[in-house]
Amino acid sequence: MKTPDIDTPTSKENETNQTKNGFLALVSKMTFDEKLPIRFMFKTVPEHLNDTGWRMYTGYESEEYLENELANMVPVPVEKMCRIDSSLTDLVTYNAGTVWERTPESDGWQRVYDFKIPAANVDVGITNDIDRFNTEFKIDD
């Protein structure tokens, strides 16, 4: 029996078998403000119980636009996004780590394997020095 290579895509069954939680996706406001279709999306690890992990973009967002997530991304039920664009319905069943895109010339979606999904940037200080820890965090008995 031949073992699949690491780069070989796995079956859809293996890629859609995560426990599904949440119901919201973060969607670029350009989708609604400028009536643009979703052309790029990925699924990250959900950030809270209502989050599916899906992030959906038009493909026209600038770096500056993307940096201001609070102002430019809106939580939207995935079900609503699938009603707006039925081509999303099968794609939103995939697991975290999945990336999809479609070009303006194409109606079909293509799987993307070379995009690095951004991770939340958490600034945490770590120390093994008990005195420093107690001083910085004012731990009292």
Disulfide bonds with the S-S distance in Angstrom:
none
